[in-house]
Amino acid sequence: FITLPVELVYFEGKEIDYLNHLEWMTASEANSHVFEIEWSTDAVNWFLIGDVKAAGNSTSSNYYSFNHEDFRRGTFNYYRLKQIDYDGESKIYGPIAIENKTVEQKIVKYVNLMGQEVNPLYTTGLVLIVFEDGSTSKMIR
């Protein structure tokens, strides 16, 4: 009979207030040192974005969370946990995916092709809409 170092109950995430909020719970832990949080936009290439200290040895439930603010909008963001023991052994949990649909963007200004700010109500031709995040959209009036 082999005891698992960590008995993971759940690992989930969702976007809350412009952050991807990850949370997980363990039912028990043995020799558990740290949880590394890894992020990907393609579920192939993974990047370490942070870590959370584990409980070590515990027979009770432990709740953990991590917030990721520098994720990519308009696509899926993937996350996984890498649990590392004190002896260096590790196990990966996940991945999970959070769909970060592009939210309604705030318009900062309208400009013409010469880069001059214009009022779109009184401008004809091609007008560029500049959004708060720096992205643009074209409009023909």
C-alpha positions in Angstrom: 0.0 0.0 0.0 1.6 3.3 -1.2 0.5 6.6 0.3 0.1 9.4 -2.1 2.1 12.5 -1.1 -0.9 14.8 -1.9 -4.5 13.9 -2.2 -5.9 16.6 -4.4 -9.7 17.2 -4.0 -10.0 19.8 -6.7 -8.1 22.3 -8.9 -10.2 25.0 -10.6 -10.0 28.5 -11.9 -12.1 31.4 -13.2 -11.7 35.1 -14.0 -12.6 37.4 -11.2 -12.1 41.2 -11.4 -9.6 41.0 -14.3 -7.5 38.3 -12.5 -7.5 34.6 -13.2 -8.1 33.2 -9.8 -6.9 29.6 -9.2 -7.8 27.6 -6.2 -7.3 24.0 -5.1 -7.8 21.9 -2.0 -6.0 18.9 -0.6 -7.5 16.3 1.7 -4.1 15.2 3.0 -0.4 15.9 2.4 2.8 14.0 3.3 6.2 15.5 2.8 4.7 18.2 0.6 7.0 21.2 0.1 5.6 23.6 -2.5 3.1 24.0 -5.4 4.5 25.6 -8.5 1.9 27.2 -10.8 2.6 26.9 -14.5 0.8 28.8 -17.3 0.4 28.2 -21.0 -1.5 29.6 -23.9 -1.2 26.4 -26.0 -1.1 23.6 -23.3 2.3 22.6 -24.8 4.8 25.2 -23.7 4.6 25.9 -19.9 5.9 28.8 -17.9 6.4 29.0 -14.2 4.4 32.0 -12.9 4.6 31.5 -9.1 4.6 29.1 -6.2 2.6 28.6 -3.0 4.1 26.9 0.1 2.4 23.6 0.9 1.3 22.3 4.3 4.1 19.7 4.6 2.4 17.0 6.5 -1.4 17.2 7.1 -4.3 14.9 7.5 -6.9 17.7 7.3 -8.1 19.8 4.3 -5.9 22.6 3.1 -7.2 25.4 0.8 -4.8 27.2 -1.6 -5.2 30.0 -4.1 -3.2 32.0 -6.6 -4.0 35.0 -8.7 -2.6 35.5 -12.2 -3.0 39.0 -13.6 -0.7 38.9 -16.7 -2.7 36.4 -18.7 -3.7 36.6 -22.4 -7.1 38.0 -23.2 -9.4 36.7 -26.0 -8.2 33.1 -25.8 -7.9 30.1 -23.5 -5.3 30.3 -20.7 -4.1 26.9 -19.3 -2.8 26.2 -15.8 -1.3 23.3 -14.0 0.1 22.6 -10.6 3.4 21.0 -10.0 3.5 19.6 -6.5 7.1 19.1 -5.2 8.0 17.1 -2.1 10.9 17.8 0.3 12.8 15.0 -1.3 12.5 16.6 -4.8 9.9 14.2 -6.2 7.1 15.9 -8.1 3.7 15.3 -9.6 1.7 17.5 -12.1 -2.0 18.1 -11.7 -4.1 19.5 -14.4 -4.2 21.2 -16.8 -7.3 23.3 -16.4 -8.4 26.0 -18.9 -9.9 29.4 -18.3 -11.6 31.0 -21.3 -10.8 34.7 -21.1 -13.2 36.2 -23.7 -12.4 39.7 -24.6 -14.6 42.0 -22.5 -16.2 45.1 -23.8 -13.3 47.5 -24.5 -13.3 51.2 -23.6 -12.8 53.6 -26.5 -10.1 56.2 -25.8 -10.2 58.2 -29.0 -10.9 58.3 -32.7 -8.1 59.2 -35.1 -7.9 59.7 -38.9 -5.1 58.2 -41.1 -2.8 61.2 -40.3 -3.0 60.3 -36.6 -5.1 63.4 -35.7 -7.9 63.0 -33.2 -11.3 63.4 -34.8 -15.0 63.4 -33.8 -16.5 60.4 -35.6 -19.9 62.1 -36.0 -18.4 64.8 -38.2 -15.7 62.8 -40.0 -16.1 60.9 -43.3 -13.8 58.2 -44.6 -11.7 55.8 -42.7 -11.5 56.4 -38.9 -9.4 54.3 -36.5 -11.0 53.6 -33.1 -8.3 53.4 -30.4 -9.1 51.3 -27.3 -7.8 51.5 -23.7 -5.6 48.4 -24.2 -3.9 50.0 -27.3 -5.7 47.9 -29.8 -7.5 49.5 -32.8 -10.4 48.9 -35.0 -11.4 50.5 -38.4 -14.6 52.3 -39.1 -15.7 53.8 -42.4 -18.2 56.6 -42.3 
